[in-house]
Amino acid sequence: MKRYDIIIVGAGPAGLGFARALAGSGLSVALVEQQDRGKLADPAFDGREIALTHTSRLLMERLDLWQRIPAGEISPLRDARVMNGPSPFALTFADSSGGDELGWLVPNQLIRRAAWQAVQGQDGLDIIDNAALAALQVDDDAATATLATGERLSARLLVAADSRFSATRRMLGIGAQLRDFGKTMLVCRMRHELPHHHAAWEWFGYGKTVALLPLHGERAGAVLTLPPRRIEALLAMDEAGFGRAITELFEGRLGEMALDGSRHAYPLVAVYADRFAGRRSALIGDAAVGMHPVTAHGFNFGLRSAARLSKAVVEAAAAGRDIGSPPLLAGYERSHRRATRPLYEATNAIAALYTDDRLPARVLRNGALRAARFVAPFRKAIVAQLTQRDAAWLPRAGQTRGA
Ligand SMILES: Cc1cc2nc3c(=O)[nH]c(=O)nc-3n(C[C@H](O)[C@H](O)[C@H](O)COP(=O)(O)OP(=O)(O)OC[C@H]3O[C@@H](n4cnc5c(N)ncnc54)[C@H](O)[C@@H]3O)c2cc1C
């Protein structure tokens, strides 16, 4: 059996980000992933355009991820508009603090590729691919993992980063609240005739929710939330028919629209783990908090969880303390819960209110938009959440290489 300081399960953006944040710490780390390394090195387009906050950009710069994303693939987000049905009222969010952007849009595929590249050749890191976690045993001193290949590893700390449907979380005996919205989200890129002026839209029409994520040129990410049967019908259409259907769903607001690449569908299920830490173990990324995408915060939270936990672990290691002690893990759990729970609840409430087409909900959300439009603190709070610049959770400079 091979012994490590830390085992990370899942080489998604959260697991890779966490591994990168441990660089230079002197800790030995195993990163276990069920996919093949060829797929991790060159991930396929998955339709997700990830909206990143200012804090996430800072964290990605410190982790040497941001520099690896081609500048032409980073699209600025200048303002965001929320609209309700045919109502002329739109709630607009823009950064009035002197900054130009609310945030940036980067394809998930390129975030994954950058994170993979950033950990290549990292001292003390073993990447074990083609190897799902099959069984887990934890006691007060160590976590012991058995991989599907039969290989056994042990560590002082095991970190689960294996998605919102985390099998590791179950193996640890940690439950989670799952909220199934009964809807599917279709995401794809579209070309369109009229300019989007780098404004994102979230538009709650009756029977549909559509969003637009502005990319460079006359291109945008289209995000459609509909009952699963309507999404299946859209996926089955040929390209020309699909273009016409999307132009209609957007009511011609961007002129003619045409498909640009592949279409991807995701069932809408939000997940919040009952605990983020157990004996010799912690959850990060979607394994801890799997957000509904409407407020675009899943990966932003995932990055923060990786940064928070790595800071606590690296500081403990530098001081010769136990990196998997109950107080350390409890501190991580407390801070990440405080940072995520309010927005998780608010996001679910927004998602439920805005996809409910019964009359009271329609009236309520129009009223909510009108009210919010005139309530400056509400708008300010949202903009501050997007534009705050705080990378204090990363290990101190000097403790991570290149940070
Ligand atoms: C349509 C859509 C739009 C989104 N938009 C945004 C946005 O605008 N902004 C934002 O911040 N977030 C957004 N998100 C959320 C974001 O994509 C996720 O939060 C993020 O990808 C989660 O990263 P992760 O590393 O935690 O999990 P994942 O990306 O799910 O990676 C998990 C990894 O674990 C591996 N794995 C699973 N099980 C095992 C096992 N048993 N053993 C070994 N390996 C295993 C998987 O193969 C995978 O590589 C969006 C999500 C969706 C669906």
The ligand as an SDF file (V2000), in Angstrom:
LIG
                    3D

 53 58  0  0  0  0  0  0  0  0999 V2000
  -24.9190   24.3540  -17.6520 C   0  0  0  0  0  0  0  0  0  0  0  0
  -24.0000   24.7550  -16.5420 C   0  0  0  0  0  0  0  0  0  0  0  0
  -23.5380   26.0660  -16.4740 C   0  0  0  0  0  0  0  0  0  0  0  0
  -22.6780   26.4540  -15.4350 C   0  0  0  0  0  0  0  0  0  0  0  0
  -22.2730   27.7590  -15.3680 N   0  0  0  0  0  0  0  0  0  0  0  0
  -21.4770   28.1620  -14.3510 C   0  0  0  0  0  0  0  0  0  0  0  0
  -21.0600   29.5250  -14.2480 C   0  0  0  0  0  0  0  0  0  0  0  0
  -21.4100   30.3720  -15.0690 O   0  0  0  0  0  0  0  0  0  0  0  0
  -20.2420   29.8800  -13.2040 N   0  0  0  0  0  0  0  0  0  0  0  0
  -19.8300   28.9780  -12.2730 C   0  0  0  0  0  0  0  0  0  0  0  0
  -19.0840   29.3490  -11.3600 O   0  0  0  0  0  0  0  0  0  0  0  0
  -20.2060   27.6740  -12.3570 N   0  0  0  0  0  0  0  0  0  0  0  0
  -21.0250   27.2570  -13.3610 C   0  0  0  0  0  0  0  0  0  0  0  0
  -21.4080   25.9450  -13.4480 N   0  0  0  0  0  0  0  0  0  0  0  0
  -20.9390   24.9900  -12.4220 C   0  0  0  0  0  0  0  0  0  0  0  0
  -19.5490   24.3920  -12.7190 C   0  0  0  0  0  0  0  0  0  0  0  0
  -19.5120   23.8640  -14.0330 O   0  0  0  0  0  0  0  0  0  0  0  0
  -19.2600   23.3330  -11.6770 C   0  0  0  0  0  0  0  0  0  0  0  0
  -19.4040   23.9070  -10.3970 O   0  0  0  0  0  0  0  0  0  0  0  0
  -17.8450   22.7680  -11.7780 C   0  0  0  0  0  0  0  0  0  0  0  0
  -17.5990   22.1800  -13.0190 O   0  0  0  0  0  0  0  0  0  0  0  0
  -17.6480   21.6830  -10.7010 C   0  0  0  0  0  0  0  0  0  0  0  0
  -16.3310   21.2550  -10.6830 O   0  0  0  0  0  0  0  0  0  0  0  0
  -15.9020   19.9900   -9.8120 P   0  0  0  0  0  0  0  0  0  0  0  0
  -14.4430   19.8090  -10.0690 O   0  0  0  0  0  0  0  0  0  0  0  0
  -16.3840   20.1320   -8.4210 O   0  0  0  0  0  0  0  0  0  0  0  0
  -16.7530   18.7690  -10.4040 O   0  0  0  0  0  0  0  0  0  0  0  0
  -16.7650   18.1090  -11.8540 P   0  0  0  0  0  0  0  0  0  0  0  0
  -16.4560   19.1190  -12.9130 O   0  0  0  0  0  0  0  0  0  0  0  0
  -18.0700   17.3980  -11.9370 O   0  0  0  0  0  0  0  0  0  0  0  0
  -15.5580   17.0550  -11.8460 O   0  0  0  0  0  0  0  0  0  0  0  0
  -15.6110   15.8710  -11.0820 C   0  0  0  0  0  0  0  0  0  0  0  0
  -14.4820   14.9370  -11.5230 C   0  0  0  0  0  0  0  0  0  0  0  0
  -14.4800   13.7770  -10.6820 O   0  0  0  0  0  0  0  0  0  0  0  0
  -14.3500   12.6070  -11.4840 C   0  0  0  0  0  0  0  0  0  0  0  0
  -14.9640   11.4820  -10.7390 N   0  0  0  0  0  0  0  0  0  0  0  0
  -16.2780   11.2790  -10.4720 C   0  0  0  0  0  0  0  0  0  0  0  0
  -16.4550   10.1750   -9.7260 N   0  0  0  0  0  0  0  0  0  0  0  0
  -15.2260    9.6410   -9.5240 C   0  0  0  0  0  0  0  0  0  0  0  0
  -14.7650    8.4960   -8.8220 C   0  0  0  0  0  0  0  0  0  0  0  0
  -15.5930    7.6650   -8.1630 N   0  0  0  0  0  0  0  0  0  0  0  0
  -13.4250    8.2330   -8.8090 N   0  0  0  0  0  0  0  0  0  0  0  0
  -12.5650    9.0650   -9.4580 C   0  0  0  0  0  0  0  0  0  0  0  0
  -12.9590   10.1640  -10.1370 N   0  0  0  0  0  0  0  0  0  0  0  0
  -14.2680   10.4640  -10.1620 C   0  0  0  0  0  0  0  0  0  0  0  0
  -15.0810   12.9630  -12.7780 C   0  0  0  0  0  0  0  0  0  0  0  0
  -14.6640   12.1430  -13.8550 O   0  0  0  0  0  0  0  0  0  0  0  0
  -14.6730   14.4360  -12.9590 C   0  0  0  0  0  0  0  0  0  0  0  0
  -13.4560   14.5750  -13.6610 O   0  0  0  0  0  0  0  0  0  0  0  0
  -22.2690   25.5220  -14.4690 C   0  0  0  0  0  0  0  0  0  0  0  0
  -22.7260   24.1870  -14.5380 C   0  0  0  0  0  0  0  0  0  0  0  0
  -23.5890   23.8150  -15.5610 C   0  0  0  0  0  0  0  0  0  0  0  0
  -24.0970   22.3910  -15.6250 C   0  0  0  0  0  0  0  0  0  0  0  0
  1  2  1  0
  2  3  1  0
  2 52  2  0
  3  4  2  0
  4  5  1  0
  4 50  1  0
  5  6  2  0
  6  7  1  0
  6 13  1  0
  7  8  2  0
  7  9  1  0
  9 10  1  0
 10 11  2  0
 10 12  1  0
 12 13  2  0
 13 14  1  0
 14 15  1  0
 14 50  1  0
 15 16  1  0
 16 17  1  0
 16 18  1  0
 18 19  1  0
 18 20  1  0
 20 21  1  0
 20 22  1  0
 22 23  1  0
 23 24  1  0
 24 25  2  0
 24 26  1  0
 24 27  1  0
 27 28  1  0
 28 29  2  0
 28 30  1  0
 28 31  1  0
 31 32  1  0
 32 33  1  0
 33 34  1  0
 33 48  1  0
 34 35  1  0
 35 36  1  0
 35 46  1  0
 36 37  1  0
 36 45  1  0
 37 38  2  0
 38 39  1  0
 39 40  1  0
 39 45  2  0
 40 41  1  0
 40 42  2  0
 42 43  1  0
 43 44  2  0
 44 45  1  0
 46 47  1  0
 46 48  1  0
 48 49  1  0
 50 51  2  0
 51 52  1  0
 52 53  1  0
M  END
$$$$
